[in-house]
Amino acid sequence: MSMTLTNFGMDCGMRWNQMKRQFAEWRQRARSRSELQFLSDQTLRDIGVSRCDVHGESIKPFWMA
């Protein structure tokens, strides 16, 4: 299988886009977990999440779903 310079450029472009999406997802995940810690107890009850659940989420690394 031969790869032309054009195909190589397209492949790199697609991989770059995938990487950007992955980084954006990780950043959003970390932000969401951080924001959970600042919600009031009432708000957590409303959404059905306990402080224990929040702690469990907040200690997860950003790359873990």
Residue pairs with C-beta under 8 A, 6 or more apart in sequence:
3 11
26 62
26 63
27 62
29 62
29 65
30 62
33 57
33 58
33 60
33 62
34 58
36 49
36 54
36 57
36 58
37 54
37 58
39 47
39 54
41 51
44 50
44 51
44 54
